[in-house]
Every structure is written in C-alpha cells, then in structure tokens.
Amino acid sequence: MNVRIKRVYEPASDSDGYRVLVDRIWPRGVSKEEARLGLWDKDVAPSTELRKWFGHIPERFDEFAARYRAELDASGAATALLTQCADHDLITLLYGAHDEVHNQAVVLAAYLRGL
C-alpha cells in the first residue's frame, strides 16, 4: 500500500486514492463535501494532551514524534487503520496543520510504511 500525505485544504483529486482525515478536530472552513473523505480516523490522531503540548512548535517536533509513535504503539490504532484500508492501493492521509513538515501526518505516514 502506498501512503501519501496532503493538507485537507488542498483540492481533492482522483489521484489521492482513499482519503483519510487523521485529525481529532474537524478542520475549519472545510465542508464534508469538499473533503471527500473515505474515512475520518480520530483514533489514529495524537491525543489531545500531546497535540496541545506540541502546539506546532517546530523545536518540539522530534520529541512530539517520539511520543506520538509511543501512543501509536500502545493503541493499535495504526494497525486498525491499515486493516480498514486494506482494499486500497493508495491512501492519502489528510491533516489541517499549516506546517507541511512538522505535523502528525508526516509521523504517521512513516510509521505506517514501517508496519
């Protein structure tokens, strides 16, 4: 399975494959129709506590990534996501953060590729 990432604010495309929102909070200003989601997986998103601690501060990203991977290890949510997406050759993980480098989708995509 091929895993990509994309901001949910970018237009949906047929080349996205199966679109999965990986945020706990619905992105502002995006309608469900515009999002064209196959799945909204809140369980695979970072915990509220971790998200608030990170605050999208780039200097905290390495620690955030380590803590998020630990959450994924403990929860089994990433494995469940792969099971739900097993019938799709391509999934696109959607996220709402402005920073395209320091966000949970970057960490999650790498994690999924390693499973």
N, C-alpha and C positions, 0 to 999 in steps of 0.2 A: 504494500500500500504506500502510495506517495502522499506525503503530508506537506502542505504549504501553509503560509500564514498571510493574513491580509487585514487591513483596517476595515471594520464594518461600515465605515463612512465612504469607502470607495464603492463605485457602482458594482453591482453583482454582474457576473459574467457566466455564460455556459461553461467556460473553461475552468471555473472554480471547482467543478465536481460537487461533492456533498459538502454543504456549508454548515459549519458548527460554531455557534457562538460560545466562547469559553470565558465569559464574564458572569459574575454573580448578579450584577446590576444591569438592567436594560440600558443601552446607550441612548443618550438624549438626542432627540430630533430625528430618530430613525424609526420609520413605521415597520410593522411586521411584514407588510407587503414589500417594501423596499429591501429589507434584509434578506428575503428569500431563503430562509433557514430550512435546513433539513432537521436540525436539532439545536436546542438550547441546553447545554450541559452545565448547569450551575455547580454540580458536584465535583467537576474536574477543575474548577476555578480555585485560586488561592483562598484560604479562609479570610473572613472579614478582618480579623486581627492582623494577619500577615499583610494583607493589602493596605490597611491603614498605616502599619509600621513602615512599610516600604515607601509609600507616598510618592512613588515615581521619582525618587531622588537617585540619580544615576550612580552616585558613590555607594549606595546601599545595594546595588544590583547583585553583586556576587553573593553577598550574604542572603539576599532575598531568594536567589536561585537555589542555593543550598537548602534553605528552609522549605521552599516550595517543593523541591524534589523529595524531601523527607515527608512532607504531607502526602504527596502522591504515593510514595512507598507504603505509607501506613493505611491509606484509604482504599486502595484498589480501584479508584475511580478511573485512572488511565487505562487499565486493563479492561474495565467495563466499557469505556468509550471505544476501544478498538473492537470489542465484540459487537457493539451496536453498529459500527461502521464497516464490518467485515465484508459486506456485499458491494463495497465501493472501492474502486481502484485509486481514487483521488479524493482526499478530504482537505478542505481549506478551513483552518482554524481562524475564526474572526474575533477581533478584540477592539476595544474602543479607545485605548490609550493613544495619546498624541505621539509619544516616543516610539518609533518603529524598531528600536534596537533594545531598549530596556523595558520589557514587558513580559507578562506571563505566557503569552503565546509562543514567544521565542524559546522559553524554557520548556514548555510543554511539547512543542514540536520536536526538539532534540530528545526529550525523554521518550516520546512515542517511537521515534526512529530507533531507539536503543532497545526497545522491548521485542 
